[in-house]
Amino acid sequence: MSDTRKLLKDKLAKEHYTRLMALENPKLHEFVANAIELTNPGSVFVCTDAPDDMANIRKLAIKLGEEKPLKTKGHTIHFDGFFDQGRDTFSTRYLLPVGSSLGASLKSVEKTAGVQEVRSFLKDSMVGREMIIAFFCLGPTDSEFSIPCVQITDSPYVVHSESILYRLGYGQFKKIGSSPDFFRFLHSEGELENSVSKNKDKRRVYIDLEEDLVYSVNTQYGGNTIGLKKLALRLAIQKASREGWLAEHMFVLGAHGPRGRITYFAGAFPSACGKTSTSMLPGQTIVGDDIAYFRKKAGRMQCVNVEKGIFGIIADVNPKNDPTIYEALTSPMEVIFSNVLIDKNLKPYWLGMGSEIPNEGINYSGEWFKGKKDSEGNEIPPSHKNARYSLSIMDLANCDQAINDPQGVPVGGIIYGGRDSDTWVPVEQAFNWKEGIIIKGASIESETTAATLGKEGVRTFNLMSNIDFVSIPLGRYIQNNLDFAKGIDKLPPIFSVNYFLRDKNGKYLNGIADKRVWILWAELRANNDVDAISTPTGLIPKYEDLAKLFKEHLNAEYTQTNYVQQFTIRIPENITKFERIEGVYKEKVPDTPKIVFDTFAEIRKRLKAAKEKHGDYISPFDLRA
């Protein structure tokens, strides 16, 4: 008997040893044995795909206080620490060997030192606790898109969340046999105080790209601990680059056009910029809201939702703006709320929910009352701005029938969005794939939000809404997207959207529900059903087509005044934007492909020519042929 097998037999109860050994994978066995030696758990639970196993995990989460049941059947609440409310971008770093580099813009730590540090924090971290070993699959099972994953953690909340968000993968591991091709995640909450991680100064999220392995310690927030989410995205981007496919921070939406037609769109938006609400548009169907994999099949671009659930920001989810999500959050089904307010009747409340919020209750700060302040004198809101919910897409009435199709869905269009108060129009189509990738995707800027730790309201560059997760040099990432067009017979059109355009007084020019019109116009354009107006930056809608869509889908009058305000081409702001973005590439991305700078030069030339002819601000009516 090998040392690994002997250790596992000594440390695991017979039932769980049998479960693990049924997966005949030496690399998996070594990973588990090493994690046991390092963290020294009191017991080990090996999950299969059996419903009883996840039922036990849910019970354990409640028993340990990581979740508490709420009034509505199937609902629970989880609280993260006061200073553990978002992705910790400072403590999240790549482990790189000496001499390796991903570029100055991607944070890294020397691998030997980093592994030694994070393992020192993980040492004996599970003493007296139960280690949970759980298996999941990124993408549909039994598919070319499938990536098996193993999660080791002492947090039943993490495994419960992943069981909602991802397809179970114990059976998938049986099928891969001894293959070493899978992702590994090791997490511990670390020392707890009042049921939350205590040592925030020792919070680390380290990503080993060579080993397809992520370490996470002294944190509970889902973005730092649910390994299969953005941590796995970093591993997948590296894998995709090696193998010739794409892993993107994108939703997948089924947009329903005329005569029963469904056109599938993939869309990239930075966090808190309308991504989930776009994927959940009324009257449309959702495949996924966050991460997608893309492959080329028989001359078509196909994609899958990596997940099967939603870990969404709950702020401003209300019956008017997000009726499908709101109905799910107020109905008996499996939902985990995190960092919202709970009243004495065990009912959850959150910011912007459309109903009155109590003056007291329990939230992420403990006992809460209106006017309560933190140690710096700042008033603590009843629900955190980045409070979340986890639910299964399959429980939603608008779940698309193709969500688990192992072949994926055909991509009919791509959408890039961000927070832009003064430049981009609400919706615009790029002239071609090259300009779509460079002018739309590689030029996203967005104001920071509560989804990441740090100061809010700062306009930041966010390459394809993926800047925090790209695990290869940025120039190569752009080139990979450009090159993906090769071999595709009909390239999907690329669009930009902007829900955050304001007038000079700071008033939003778009209604919250207007996004449905912008997406449905893109659906018509993707199928050549409507014409468009050519501008220096792309193709925009004609007034009459938008007026018709507003009337049909929102029962609203769309005036020419609205149209001119929203679709005026702002030449000075556009020129400034592209000069600013070009400066980012020159300063921070030394491997930027030359075609990027050439394209910026082309668009500046078009903008300046339009300015000479029409002035600084050009009405869309002045551009009609």
N, C-alpha and C positions, 0 to 999 in steps of 0.2 A: 504493500500500500504506500503510495507516495506521501510525502510530508503534507502536501495540500489536502489530499483526501482524508488523511488521519486527523488533521486539525478540524476539518469540516465535520467529520463524524463525531469528534469529541465535543464540539461546540453546539451542534444543531440537534434538536430533538429528532427522533427517528423519522417522523412524518415529514419534517421539513428537509431533512437530509435526503430522503427519498425523492422529494419534489425537485431539489436542486440537481441531484445526480441524474434525474430523467432528462435533463438538458445536457447532452454529451458534448460539452464545450470546455476544453481545458483553460482557455483564456478567461472565460466567465468564472470558473472555479477558482482560479488564481486571484482574480479581482476580489471575489467575495472573501476568500481566506485572508488576503492582505488587509482588507477593510476591517475584518474581525480582529486581527492582531493589533491593528492601529487604534481602533476606537474602543475595544474591550467591552462589548455590550453584555447586558445581563442575560438576554435571550435573543433568538433570531426567528423571524417569521418570514417564510418564503411564500409569496403570493402566486397563485395560479390564476387562470381566467374564470374560475368558478365564482358565481355570484356570492356564495357564502363568505369567500375570502374578503371581498370588498365590504360586505356587511360588517365583518369583524373589524375592519380598518375604521369604518365610520363610528362604530361603538367605542373603539379605542380613542379616537380623536375627542369624543365627548368625555370619556372617562378621565383622560389626562387634562381636560380643560382647554385643549387647543381649539375646540369648537363647542358651542352651546346651542341646544335646540331652541328654535323660535316657535311662535304660536302656530304658524302655518305648517302643515305636514310636509316634511322633506326639507324645510329651511333650517339652516344653521348660521351662526355668526362666528367669525374668527377675527381676533384683534392682533395686529402686529405692534411692535414697540413704538413708542412715540417718535423715535428717531430712525425708524425702519419702515418708512412709508412709500418708498419708491426705489427704482433701480439705482443701485450705488455705482454710478459710472466711475467714481474715483477709485474704488477698491476692486473693480472688475478689470483684470489684466490678462494678457496672453503670456504663457510661459514659453520663452524662446531660447534655444541654445545660443551659446556665445557665437557671435558673428552673423546671426540671423536678424532680419529686420522686416517689419511690415510697413515702414514709413513712420515719420515723426508724428503723424496724426493719430496713430493707433497705439494705445498704451500697452506696454509690455514690461515684464520683469525677467531677469536672467533665470533660466529654468531651474538649475540646480539649487540656487538660493531660494527661489520661489516655492519649489516643492518642499524644501526643508522647512520653510516658514509655515506654510499652510498645514503641513502634516504635524508640525509641533502644536498647532492650535486644535487639530483633530485628535491628538493623542489622548486616549482615555475619555473622550468626550461623550461616550455612550454608556459609561459605567452605571449600572443599575437601571438602564433603559432597554427597551426592546428595539433591536435593529430590524428594519423592514426592507426586504428585497422584493422589488416589484418590476414587472416586465411590461413594456409598452411598444407600440409601433408608430413611427412617424409616417404619415400617409396611409392610404388603405392597405390592409393586409393582402398578401399574395399578389403583389403588384411590382412592376419594375420600379415604382416610386418608393417602395417600402424600405424603411431603415429601422431595424430592431434597436431597442434601448433597454438598459437596465438602470434602475434608480435604487440606490442604497441611501437610507435616511433613518433618522430617529423621530421623524415628524409624521404622524398619521395624517395630519392636515395636508402635507405635501402629496402623499400618495392618494388621498381622497380627491384632491383637486385634479391630479393627473388622470385619475379614473374617469372623471367627468370630461376632461379636455382631450384625452387621447384614446385611441383604440388599444385594447388590452393585447399584450404581446407574448404571453407565455407560450401559446401555440406556435407563434411565429419563430420563437427561439428553437422549438423542437424541429422546425422545418429547415433551419439553417445549419443544423448539426454542429460541426466543429469549426465553422467559418469564424474568423476573427473580425469580420466586418460588422461591427455594431458600436453604438455610442455608450459611454459609461459615465455615471454621475454619482458622486459621493458627497453627501450633505449631512451636517449636524447643526442643530440649533445652538449647541454649546451650552454654557451655564445659563440657567434661567432665573429670573427674578420676577415674581408676580406673573408667571407663565409666559414671559417674553424674554428674548435673548438679551443678556446683560452686557456682554463685552463688545459694544459697538466699535471700539477702537481696534479690536482684533477681527473685525468683519472682513472676510476675504472671499472673492469669487475669482478663481484662477482657472484659466482654460488652457489645456495642453493640446495643441493642434496636432502634434506628432502622434499622440496616443488616443485621440478622440475621447478625451477624458476631461471632466470638469470637477473641480473641488469647490465646495461652498460651505462656509462655517460662520457661526455667530450671527445669523440672520434668519428671519422668518418670512419677510415679504416675498410674495410669489415670484416677482420678476428676478429675484436673486436665488430662489430655492427650487422653483418648479423647473427642474433641469431641462425638460423637453421643450421649453418655450424658447426664449431668446438665447439661452446658453447653447441649446442644440442648433439654433439657427447659425451661430458662428461656426460650429463644426461642419454644418451642412454646406455653407458657402465655400469652405475650403475643399470639401469633398466634391462639390459640383464643379469647381474650377478645374480640378484634376480630371474629372470624368466627362466634361463637356455638356453639362446641363446647368440650370439656374435655380438658386434658392433665394427667394425674395420675401421682403416684409410687405406682403400684399393680401388683401381680401379677395374673395372670388364671389361674384354676384351673377345671378341669372336675371338679366333685364328682359322683360316681356314686351315685345314689340307687336306690330299689327299681325293679324291672321294667325295667332297662336305661336308666333316665332319667339324663340329664346336665344338671346345673344349673351355669351358669357364674357364678363369683364373682370380683369384683375386690376387692383388698384393699390397704390402705395401712398400712405399719408403718415406723417409723424404722429406720435401719440397725442390724443386729445384734440385732434384736428378734424373729426367727423368721420373717421374711418369705419368704426363699428356702425354708426348710424347710416352711413351710405350702404354698407353691406346688408342692412336691414330695412331698406326703403319699402314703404307700403306698396303692395301690389306686385313686388318682385320676390325672387326666391334666393336664399342664401346657401352657398356652398361652404364658405368660410370667411372669417373676419380679420385674420391676422397674418398668416404665413402660408406661402404657396411654393410648390416645386414645379418647375417647367422642364419638359422634355420635347424633343422633336420626334414625331411619329408619322411616317408616310407623307412627308411634306407639310404637316400641320403642326402648330404649336398646341400642345396639350398641357393642362395643369391640374394639380390636385390640391385640396386643402390638407395641409399637414396634420391638422387637428380635427376633432369632431365636436369641440365645445368652444365656449367664449369665456375669456377672462377679461371682462370689459370694465371700463370706467363707468361708474353708476351716476355721477353728477349729471344733472339735467335730463335724466331719463324720466319722462313723464307721459301721461296718456295722450297728449296732443302731439308731441314731437316724435316719440318712439313707442307707438301703441303696442306693437308686437312684443318688444322686450318688456315693457311695463306690465302687460298682461301676464307674461311668464313669471315676472318677479313678484306678482301678487296672487299666484295660483299655486295649488298644491303640486309640487314637483321638486326634484332634487336641485337645490340652489345653495351655494355658500356665499354669504355676504361677508365682506371684510371692511372693517374700519368705518362703518356707518354708525348712527345713533340707534340705540335700542331703548324703548320706553319700558315702564313697569309692567306692561302687558305683553312684553316680548315681541313688539312690532318694530320693524326697521324703518328708519327715516334717513333721507339723504338730501343733499343740496339740489334744488331745482326739481323736486319730484312733483310739484304742482299741488301740494297740500300743506297745511299748517304743521310746522315742526314743534314738538313739545319744548318746554323751557328747561327740562332736566331729563337725565337718563344716564346710560352708560355708553361711552365711546372709547376710542383708542387712547384717550388720556385718563381713563378710569371713570370715577363718578364725575359727571358733567352737569353744568348748569349754565344758563345763559349769562354771558359776561365773564366766564372763567378765562383766566389768562395764563400764559406759559411763563417760564422763568425770566423771559426777556420783556414781559409786559405786553405781549401780543395776544389778542383775543383768540381763543381756540374755537373754531367752528364746530357745529354739532356733528358734522360728518366730514371726513377729510376730503379735500378736493380730488385726491387720487383713490378714493374708496372704490372698491371693486365688487363684482359679482362673478361667480362661476356657474355656468349651466351648460347643458348639452344641447347642441343645435338640433339633434334628433327629437327633442321635446318641443320644438317650436312648430307652429302651424305653417310657417313659410319655409321650412327646410326643403331644399332642392332634392329631387329624387335621385340625382346623380352624385350625391355627396360621397358615397362609398364605391363609386365605379372605379375598379382597378386601372382602367384605361385613362381616367381623368376626363376633363371636359375640354372641348375645343375653345381656344382663346379667340374671342371676336373683337376685343379691344383692350387697351391698357390705359389706366388713368393715374396721373400723378397730382397730388394736392398738398397744400401747406397752409400756413397762416400768413397772409399777405394783405396788409391794410391799404396799400396804395398803388399797386402795379398790375398784377395779373387780372384779367377779366374773369368772370365766373366760369366760363367754359370755352376752350379753344382746342382745335385739332392741329397737331403738328403737320407740316408739309410732307414728311416722310419719316422712315424709321430712324435715320441718323439724327435728324433734328429732334425727333421725339425723345430719344435717349439723352441727347446732350442738352437741348434747350429746355425740355420739360423735366426729365428725370434727374439729370446731373446738375440742375440749377435750382433745386428746391431750397427755399429758405423758409424758416418757420420760427415764430416766437416760442420760446420755451414755456412749458406748462408744469403743472404739479406732478406729472407722470415721472419726472426725474428729480433727484435731489439737487437743490441749488436754487439760484435766483430765478424767478419767473419773469416773463415779458421781454427777454433778450432775443433779438433776431439772430438766428444762427443758421449756418449752412448745413444742409442735411441731404447729402447725396442719395437720391432715390429713396429717401426716407429710411435709409439703412445704415447711416453713418456709424451708429453705435454698435453695429453688429458685424460689419465687414471684417473678415479675418484674413484678407489677402491685400496686397498693395492696391490702393484706390485706383490707380491708373489701369492696372490689370482688370479690376472689377468692371470699369467702364468699357474696356475693350472686349471683355467677355460678353457684355450685353450687346454691344455693337455687332460682334461676330455671330451671335446667336441667330441672326437673320439669315445666315447662309443655309441653303437647303430647304427653306420654307417657301412653299409655292405662293401662298397668299399671306402677306404679313398683316397682322392686326394693326389698325390705326392707333395712334397714341394721342391722348388728350391730356390737357391740364385743367384742373378745376380750382376755384378759390371761393370759399364760402365766407371769407372774412374781409371783403372789400368795404371800406368806409368812406364817408364823405368828409369834407374839411372839418366838420363839427364832431367827428368821431362816431357818427351814426352808421350802423351797418346798412349797406345797400341791398343785401340779400336777406330774405326771410329764411327761417330755419327749414321750412318745408320746400323751398325752391330747389334744393338739390335734386329732387325727383325729376324736375324738368330738365336740368342740365344733363343728367344721366340718360334720360329718355331721348333727348336730342342726340347725344352721342350714339345711342343705339340706332337711330335712324341714319345717321351719317355712316356708321360702320356697314350699313347695308345699302348705301347709296340711294336712300329714299328722299333725301332733301339736299338742296344746294347749300353753299356757304359763301361767305364774303372773305376775300383774301386780305390779310393785314400783313405788316412787316414781320409779325411774330407767329403767324399761323392762320387758321381758318375759323371764323366765328359764325354764329347762327344769323339767319335773317330774322328780322322782327316778326314777320307774319307766322313763321314756323313756331317761334317761342310763344306768341300770343295764343296760338291754337293749342299748344301743349298745356299752357297755364289754365286755359278754360276747360279742357278735357280732363285733366288730372288733378287740378287744385280748385276748380270752380272759381277761378280768380281772373279779374281783368288785369292784363299786363299792358301798361301804357307805353307809348313811345318815349315819354319822359324817363320811365324806369329803364328802358332799353338803352337810351343814350347815356344815362348816368353810369350804368353798369358796364357797357361795352365800348365806351370811349377809349381809344388807344392813347395811353399816357407815355409820350415819347421820352421826356426827361427822366422819368422814373425807370423806364425800361433800360435806357442807356446806362444810368447809374447802377442799376441792378447787375447788368452783364459785365460792367467794368469791375464791380465788387466781386462777383463770382470768379471772373478771370483772375483777379488778384489772389483769391484763395488758392486756386490751382497753381499759380506761379510760385506762391510762397510755401504751400504745404504739401503739394503733390508733385514731387520731382519726376515721377514716371508718367505724367499726364500725356496721353496720346496727342500727337500734333493735330489730328483732326478736330479735337476739342477747341483748340485755339483758332483754327481756321474757321470753324463754324461760328464762334463768337464774333470773329471779324466780319463774316458774311452778314450776320444779323444786325450788327452795328451799322454796317453800310446801308442796309435796307431801312433801318430806323432813321438815319440821317437824311436819306433821300426823301422819305415820307415827311419829315419835318420841313424840309425845304419847300415841298409842294403844298402841305396842308397846315403847317404850324405845329405847336407843341402838343396840342390835345385835339385828337381827330375823331369826329363823330362817325359811328359806323355807317351812317347814311351817306357820308361823303366818300366812302370807299366802294360803294356798290357800282358794279359795272354798268 
